[in-house]
Amino acid sequence: MSITKKRGDALTPTEDKLISNLATQAGLVLRNAGLTEQLMARLADLAASRERLVTAQDRERRRLERDLREGAQRELAGLAGKLAMAAQALDHDEAQAKALLNEVTSEIAEALKDLRELARGIYPALLADMGIAAALDAQARNAPIPVSVEAGGVGRYPQEIEAAVYFCALEALRSAARRAEAGGASVRLSVSDGELWFEVAGDGHGSGASDGPLGADLQGMADRIDALGGEIQIDSGPGRGIKISGSVPASAIS
């Protein structure tokens, strides 16, 4: 916005007030335009995030369907066949019938074990019963690398919050081991200003996460946390491992 007057002419009080009002209105218009652009960009990011989440969920459903079809369903079909054979053998070969029933008993135990492993991957019973800290501590004991867990003061939270933080922490541990070649890792949970924080650090010496676009694993983690109004940060570099931290708004439940 520019003003042209004859040389030597000063602004009158009325002109000065008019210009000030115009400048104020122009500033508001520009600010609103900037906010609108930011909002549209945010909406586009959210739409892309939701699309990736839906795609990931569909892929996970297909995986579960395949695992059930090729695992438990096939095992149960085999058990049904052996039970039928045992029933036929009872009339003429009791020893064979007992042997088949023993095999069925053993295979039922294996089928139950497989189903428990499958259910644990969907939503661990320990997470539902005891919360994030206990579930992560159990995973740490079974991890291929030494993992320490600190979770002082972290209580129970709504299911979607606990699931998001739990699975993101596990994915972060896998990324630390895979990307940064970590020899050990730590998991820290904390609560601050109405937010649940998690931090996973690997002491690896590998290349860490790239500076380019996130991999599918880390992108899925970011989308999951973003859907709950949170965010994650990734800090890595050659020779210094990787640290993944994040937070989600959360209110503890009794």
Residue, then its C-alpha position, 0 to 999 in steps of 0.5 A: m500500500s502506498i500513498t502519493k501526495k504533493r511534495g511538502d504536503a503533510l498528512t492531515p489527521t483525517e488522512d492519517k486515521l484513514i491510512s491507519n484503519l486501512a493498514t489494520q484491515a489489510g493486516l487482518v486480511l493477510r493474517n487470515a489468508g496465512l492462517t487459512e493456508q496453514l489450516m488447509a495444509r494441516l487438513a491435507d496432512l490429516a487426510a493423508s495421515r488418515e488414508r495411510l492409517v486405513t491402508a495400514q489397518d486393511r493390510e493388518r486385517r489381511r495379515l491376520e486373516r492369512d495367519l488364521r487361515e494358514g495357522a489356526q484354521r488349518e490346525l483345527a481342520g487337522l485335529a478334526g480329522k485325527l479325532a475322526m480317525a481315533a473314533q474309527a480306531l476305537d472299534h478295532d485298535e484301541a492302542q492306535a486310538k489312544a496314540l491318535l488322542n495323545e497326538v490330538t492333545s499335544e496339537i491342541a496345546e500347540a494350537l492354543k499357544d499359537l492363538r495366544e501369540l496371535a492375540r498377544g500381537i493384536y492386543p496383549a492381555l497384560l496391556a489390558d490388565m496391567g497397563i503400559a508399564a507392565a506390558l513394556d517391561a514384559q517385552a523388555r525381558n524378551a527382547p533380543i537386546p538388553v532393554s531397560v524400562e523406566a515408568g515412574g508415576v505412569g498409571r492407567y489411561p484410555q485403551e486407545i492411548e495405551a495401545a498407541v504408546y505401547f505399539c509405538a514404543l515397540e516399533a521404536l525399539r525395533s527401529a533402534a535395533r534394525r536401523a541403528e544396530a543398537g546393542g542396548a536400549s532404554v524406554r522411558l515413560s513420564v507424565s507432564d502437563g496432561e500429556l503422556w510422554f515416551e522416549v526410546a533410545g538405542d545406543g547403536h553405532g549404525s546410520g540411524a534413521s535417514d534424513g529423508p522421508l520416514g520409512a513405513d514403520l516410522q511413518g505408521m508410528a507418526d500417523r498413529i500418534d498424530a491421530l490422537g493429537g500428539e507428535i513424535q520426534i526422531d533424533s539420529g545420525p551416523g555413529r550415535g544411534i537413534k532416539i524416538s520420543g513422542s507425546v499424546p494428550a492423556s488423562a489418567i483413569s482410576 
